[in-house]
Each structure stands twice: as structure tokens, then as C-alpha cells.
Amino acid sequence: MSASVTEPANVSLDEARQLLTDLVSIPSPTGEERKAAERLVAFFELHDREAWIDEVGNVRAPADDSALLTSHVDTVPGEIPVEVRTADEDDVEAEVASETGEDVLWGRGSVDATGPLAAMAVAAVRTGVSFVGVVGEETNSRGARHLVAEREKPDAVVNGEPSGATGITLGYRGFLAGTYVATSESGHTSRPEPNAIQHATEWWTSVEGAFENDEYQAVFERVTAKPVDMDGGISDDGLSVEATLDVQLRIPPSLDAESVRETAEAELEIGTVSWAEPIPPVMESPRTEAARAFRAAIRKEGADPRLLRKTGTSDMNLYAGAWDCPMVTYGPGNSDLDHAPDERLSLSEYDQSVKILERVATTLAGGEE
């Protein structure tokens, strides 16, 4: 527990919704999080909570470390007009049936992950637990990397990503990114020898074959191999053919980054690959104190909890690799709308998630919940 325990403060429903709307209305693509971070600091200071923006741009509001509520401030690029609509049965844009008749906030980041971010800020103020809003999650997770390098571990972590108000995410696959580079002599295209571009595509075809999976195996348990960018052609001096291929591999908890890298490199005959720092997979137990607190809180809200595993990667992977403490990922929103042009969040679901987070934080802090 933090040496400085902050007294909980009241945050009204209207104020909680206003914080969400304000944050969604402030564009915060990766690298441009400052204005949204300042709005968060102002919210905490209004409720007599110490808060500041650290050297990498994270919003820090330390308090009772029985629980650390954290989500990311940045969003992907894209402009979606910010407005609240009442979803109607005849509204073809209201694709989620549960939205019918509800007020729904449209806007970039409403789901990923400004909705979870705002809900956690409100719950942290209401319960007096610690909060951090991190930057750069959508690219290199620089905010989370700085946090684990600089901060002592809390007693428990709740990471903010959309899971739906009744969903508890316990697992994510890991992530390994690499860049393949090859060069070959230029020559007439009638010659049979493969050039650098062919070497790149042949290597990647072999890698995909090495990770070929049983179609009946769950995606979460597979290695997914994807090329994400390719550049190639005759060099400026006309003497060679060059190829660069950027690749990404998702790693299931049954494997580690080193074994996946070794398998990919075993298929390498020509060219070189440079690898970025990997992000390890994570699979938390459903029986930790944090997971149990969420199941109880969701049931007290009259709903049935759902345990989730996600095929992507989040900052929770980094927290689990650095801190030996119970953790889950949670937040309002339908993750199918992540990065989508119709990104939107039910306000009643947001309200419910704040209540659940408040119950969980109270439980983890040793309160009556």
C-alpha cells in the first residue's frame, strides 16, 4: 500500500460522463496525447488528488497501491464526429442490438481505450486507489515500458481495454516484430536466378509453413505470422536488387519469443533479420484475488461474468512480465469496434463499468465489497 493514502471523493454521474465526452473530443493519436493528459490531471486536481505528467507523457496519480488502475491515453488516428445519439431499432448504424433505446457516444477512442481510461479515472477518485494513464500503447508501449522500469509494483493491476462491462480478460498473445533485408546482383529479368525480392517472399512462405496450424485449434493457441510492409526494387546505382520485409508474429502462452524467433530464423538461407524487443504472452489465473473481485462485482450488478482470452497484445503483457502481482484487463466497449470507422460506446455500459471498477477497487483495498 502507498505511504500516502488518498481519501475517496464523490464524482457524480454527470461529471463522469462529461470526463468521457471531453476526452473523446480531444484528439489524442499516439504522440499527441498532451492535451488529453492535461484534462486528466485537471480532473484529479479538482478532487484534491495529486497528479502530474511525467517525463514520457504518462499521467501519474499515485495513492493507495492496493490497486493500480491504468489504461492508455493514445488512440489510433481517424476522425469520427463526436456526438451522443439515442440508438433506434430502425437505425441501421446501431449494429449492436443491446444499444437500442440507449444513449451512445460516437467518437474515435470511445472504445479503444478512452472509455476504459475515463472509467478508471472516475473509479480511482471514488475509491482512493492509484491511477496511471500511459502513452504510446498503439505503437511501442513506451509509456508502459517506462512505468515498469521506474515504478515499484502495486498489489494488483487492472489494465484498461474494452472487454464489455461483464467481460474479464485474462490472457493475451505475445508479439514479435522483425525486419528482413536482402540484396542480390541486378540482372536481366530473363535470368533464372532468384533476386532479393524472391528471396524475401520465399523466406516468408517458409516461415508461414513452419507455423502452419490445425484449423480446429483455437486462434489464441496458434502462432499467427503476418507480413505488414514490403519495399523492393533496383537500387539507385542500378547495380543490385534490394528487398525489405517487415513482419509480425503473435505468440501463444504455450511458446516464448525465443523459440518463435529460432523457428523463423531456421528458415533463413539468404538475407538477415533484425528483431525488435519482444512482448511476452500472458495468461493469468481466474482464481487470483483480482479475478475473483471482478466476478463478484459483476454478479452484484446482476450480470454473469465472462472470462476472455484475446488474440492481440496489450500493455498487460508488459506488466505481467515485470510485476509479480494479480492482474486482469477490463473496460467498457465492444472490442469489435476497436479502430473502426463506427467506433461508439453505450453510456449505460460506461456507467455500469464504473460501478464495477469501484466495487473491485474497494474489495482490493480491503473494504466491505
N, C-alpha and C positions, 0 to 999 in steps of 0.2 A: 504494500500500500504506500502511496506517496506520502511524504512527510507533510505536505500541505494539502489537507482535505478541504474541498470547497463545499459550502452549504448549497444544497439544491435550490433552484429558483423556479418560479412558475413561468411557463410560456403558454400563452393562450392558443387556441385552435387557429384563430385568425392570424396571429403572429407567425405560427409555424407554417401556415400556408403562404404567407407573404414572403417569408425567407426563401421558400422553394421557388416561388414565382420570380423573385428578384434574381436568384442565382441562375435560373434557366434563361432569364432575359439578358444576362451579361455574357457575351461570347467569351468562351474560355478554351479554345483549342490548345493543344499542347504547345507550351512555350509562351502562351498569352493568358496565363492564369491569374495575373496580379490583381486585376480589378475584382474578380470573384473572391480571391483570398482576402482582400480588404473588406469586402462585405461580410465575410465570415468573422473576421476579427471584430468588426463593429458589433455584430450580434452578440458575441461573447462578452465584450466590454460593457454593453448595455445591461447585461445581467451580472455585473460585478465579477466576471471571470477574467483572470489574466490570460491574455492571448497575444501572439505575435507571429510575424512571418520570418522564418529562419533563412539562413544563407542560400539555400537552394530554392526557396519559394514555398515550402510547406507551412501550413497554418498549425501552430502548436498551442494547445490549451491544456496543459497538464493539470491533474487534480488527483482524485482517488484512482490509483492504479489497479484496483481490484478488477477493472475492465478498461481496456483501451478500445474506443470506437473510432474507426478510421475508414475513410473512403477517399477516392481521388477527385481532385478539383477539375482536372482537364477533361475535355471531350474530344471527339473526332471533329474535323471540320464539317461545315454544312449549315446552311441557314434554313430553319423551319420557323415560320411566323409563330410567335408566342401568343397563345390565346387559350382561354378556357371555353370549352364547348360542352353543352349537355348532349350526351350521346342519345340518338333516337333510333328506334327499330328500323326506320327507313333510311338511316344514314349509312350509305354503303361504305363510308370510310371507317365506321365503327365495327371493325372486324372481330373484336373480342366481345363475345356475347354478354359477358358479365358487365360490360361498360354501359349497357342500355339503361337510359334514365339517369346516369351519373354525370357529375361534372368531371371533365377530363382535361388535363393540362397538356397542350401540344407544345413542342419545342425541342431543339437539339439539347441532348443531355438529360431530358426529363427522366429517362430510364437509366442511361449509362453515362455517368452514375450520379448525376446531380440529385435525383430523388433519394437514393440511399444516403448521400452526403448530407443533405438537409435534414433528413430524418434522424441521423446520428447526432448532428449538432444540437437539435432540439432535445433529444433524449439525454445527451451528455449534460446539458444545462439543467434539465429537470431532476437529474439524479446525482450530479456532482462527480461524475467519473471523467476520466481523461479522454481527450479527443485530438486527432490529428487529421488534417486534410492534406493529402500528398499530391505532388505534381508529377507529370510525365508518365503516368501509368500506360497511356495509349501508345507509347513508343518504347522507351528504355527503362521505365520504372525508376528513374533517378531519385525521385522523392522517397520511395520505399527503401531503396538501397542506402541512401543517406541516413534514413531513420534507424535502420537496424545496425548501422556502423557506429552511430553516435549515441543511441538511447539504450538504457537498461531495459530488459524485458519486463512487460507487465505481468500481472497474474493471469490474465486471459485477454484474447484478442477477438473482436468482432470486426471483420473486414466487410466493407460495403460494396456490393454488386447486386444487380437485380436477380432475385430468386422468386419473386412473388411474396406476398405478405405471409403465406403459410409454408414457404419453402426454406429449407436449411441446407446450404451447400457445404459438403464435407470433403469433396475431392476435386482436384484439377490435374490435368496432364501437364507435364513439364514442356520445356521449349528449348530448341537448339537451332541456331541460325548460322549459316555458313556461306562463304563466297568462293566459288570455283573459278580459277583462272587458267587459261591455256593459250599457247601461241604455237603456230605452225608456219612453215615457209609458204609464201604465196606461190601460186602456180596456176596454170590454165585449168578451168573447171572440168575439162575433159579427162584430166588425170584421175586415176582410181584411188589414190591415197586419200584417206580422210583428212580434213582440215580441222582447225581448232574448234569450230562450231560443232562439227560432227562428234569430236571427242567429248565435248561438254554434254551433248544430248545422249550419247552412248553411256557415259558415266551415270547420268541421272536415271536413264532407263534401267540400268543395272541396280541402282540403289532402290528404286521402286520395286523391282523384282525381289530384292533381298528382304524387303519388309512386307511382301505380299501376305495378306491376312485371310483367314477364314471368313467368308461373307456372313456367317452366323455369329461371329464374335462381336461383342459389343464394341462400339467405336472407342469408348473410354479405355478399353483394354488393348487397343491397337497402337502401333506407330503410324502416324499419318505423315507422309512425305509430300511436300508441295514446292514446286519452283515458283518464285514470286517475281523475278525480274531477270531479263537476259539482254545482253548487249554484245554485238559481234560484228566483224567485218574486216575489210582490208585496212591495215594500219596507214597512218598519214604518209609514211615514206613509201608505201606500196610494196614493201618487201616481205610482209608477213600477214597472216590472218590471226586475229585476236578474238577471244571469247571470254565473257564474264557471265557467270550464272549465280544468282542469289537464291538460296534455298532455305526452307524451314522444315523442321521435323518436330512433331508433337510426341511426347514421351509418356507412356502409361506408367503408373506406380510400380508395376512389376519389373520395370527396367530402370536403368540410370543413364544419364547423359553420356558417360564414358563408354558404355557398351554400345549405345546407338552410334556414337561417333566412330568407334572402331569398325562397326559393320559397314558404315558408309565409306570409310577410307579403304576397307578391304577391296572395294570395287574399283578403286582408283588405279589406273595404269599410266595415264598421261595427264599432266596438269597438277595443280596444287589446290588445296582447300585451306582457307583460314576460317577459324571458328570464333564466334563471339562467346562471351561468358554465358554459360547455360543457366537456365532456370529449372530447378529440380521439380519433379512431380510431388504431389501431396495427397494423402488420403488420411483424414482424421477419423478417429473412432466416434461412433454415435453415442458412446457411453461416457464421454467427458462431461465435466461439470457444465461447460458452456452449452454443449448439445442438449443436455437434459434440461437446462434452464429454458432454452428455446422451445423444446417440445411442450413443457409445462405452460409457458406463456401463451403459445398458440392455442392450446386447448382451453385456457382460461378466456380466450377471445371467442370461444365457441366454434373453433375450426379444427381440422385434422392436419397435423404437421406432415410434411413431405420431405424425405431425405433425398438429396440430389448429388449427382456427380456431373461435372461439366467437362466437355472435351477441349475447352480452351485453357487459358492460363491467366492468373491474376496475381496481384501483389501478395495474396495469401501464401503463394508458393515460397516467396522470399521470406516472409515472416516465419513460416514453419521451418525453413532451413536454418534460421538464425536463432529463434527463440523456442525453448522447450517449455511450452505452456499450452493449455487448451485453446482452440480457436475454431471458429466457423466463419462462413461468409453468408451475409444476409442483406436483403434490401427489397423495397417495393419495386414493382415493374415486371413486365413480361420481357424476358431476355431475347425473345424472337424479334423484338423491336430495337435491339442494340444497333446503332449506326444506321438505322433505316430512315427513309425519307418521310415516314409517317410515325415517327417516334412520339409517344404520348404516355401519360400516366394518369390513372384514375386517382382523384383526390381522396376518395374514401379509402382506397387501398393505402395511400400515403399516411392518412390519419391512423389507420389500423397498425401499420408498421411502426409508427412512433410509439404507440401504446405497448406493442410487443417488445420493442427495444427498451422501453422504460422498465417493464417488468423484468426483463433479463438483467439489465444493469443493476437493478435493485437486489435481485437474487444473488448475483455475483459479488455484490458489495456487502452481503450478509444481512440484507433487510428482510422484511416479512414475506416478500414474494417468494 
